[in-house]
Amino acid sequence: MTKVLTAYFSRAGENYFNGNIEAVEKGNTEVCAETIQKLTGCDLFRIETVNGYSDQYKACTEEAKKEKENHARPALKDDKDIADYDTIILCYPNWWGTMPMGVFTFLESHDFAGKNVLPLCTHEGSRLGMSTTDLRKKIPDAKIRCGLAVQGSNVYEAEETIEEWLKEEGVL
């Protein structure tokens, strides 16, 4: 039987929605990760950096930009042993065209050889960006499956789309 883990990075606070900045209590990517857990019964792990990010959208984007420019690998609050999992559903927002740097820290901390990795990226117009290309570079021995881009402002209406994707990728 396939053992599935959904590992996700998400941020609450101010987010960009359809051209406006609005505060949210739960990050868009967390909503998607919880939907996946509801549909699959998989284990859930939150990728969280020791030093969080500003709740203010513009300040957070500047923090993320600096981290990307510096190829930062921020320390994580916790870790998860992924050895027993066959499939990792990796959920993250699109930050500056790729994954947040904390996700890179998570990727570089584990052996993904032979694992199926399904990327789900929340965005507000930039889709998956370069994230799947970056995944292939960072974890070349993993089987990177078809990714799903979910518009952040639509996460609460995305259950059916996520369910179809999971079926197409053989998780459901």
C-alpha positions, -999 to +999 in steps of 0.1 A: +000+000+000+013+034-009+021+057+020+015+094+013+028+125+030+016+160+022+044+185+031+034+221+028+047+256+033+020+283+039+018+318+053-012+336+068-015+374+070-019+397+041-021+380+008-027+391-028-061+383-042-073+394-076-054+426-075-061+434-039-042+428-007-064+411+020-056+395+053-063+358+058-062+337+090-051+306+071-027+306+042-039+295+008-015+266+006-026+253+040-061+252+027-050+230-002-029+207+020-059+202+043-081+194+013-056+168+002-055+153+037-093+152+038-095+134+004-066+110+009-063+105+047-025+111+042-001+124+069+004+161+070+036+180+077+040+218+078+073+232+066+079+262+088+110+283+091+124+292+125+123+329+116+088+335+102+078+361+077+061+394+080+023+394+081+024+424+058+024+414+022+049+439+008+074+433+036+071+395+031+077+397-006+109+418+001+121+392+027+114+364+002+132+383-026+163+388-005+163+351+005+160+340-032+188+364-043+211+351-015+202+314-021+193+313+015+184+281+032+165+292+063+165+268+093+132+249+098+113+247+131+108+209+128+116+181+104+098+150+092+114+116+084+102+108+049+119+074+045+087+054+049+067+074+023+063+064-013+046+096-024+052+132-012+027+158-022+046+190-019+025+221-016+039+257-016+031+292-028+048+307-058+073+331-044+094+350-070+088+324-097+096+293-076+092+277-041+100+296-009+136+290+002+124+271+033+110+244+009+145+242-007+159+236+029+134+207+033+143+192-001+180+194+005+176+177+040+161+145+026+167+116+002+139+117-024+154+089-045+126+068-061+098+087-044+069+101-064+067+139-058+035+157-068+039+195-067+009+217-059+016+255-062-007+282-051-004+315-070-022+346-081-013+345-118+022+331-121+011+294-120+040+269-112+066+293-124+100+276-125+092+254-095+090+221-113+123+228-131+138+236-097+124+204-082+140+183-110+174+200-103+172+197-065+159+161-063+169+145-096+164+109-083+127+115-075+099+110-099+084+145-103+048+140-114+025+165-131+021+196-110-011+214-102-014+252-100-042+265-078-051+302-079-049+314-043-081+333-044-099+301-055-086+276-029-119+273-011-135+262-044-106+239-055-116+206-039-130+191-071-099+202-091-076+188-065-095+155-064-094+151-102-056+158-101-051+132-074-070+106-094-051+114-125-018+109-106-029+077-091-031+089-055-069+083-053 
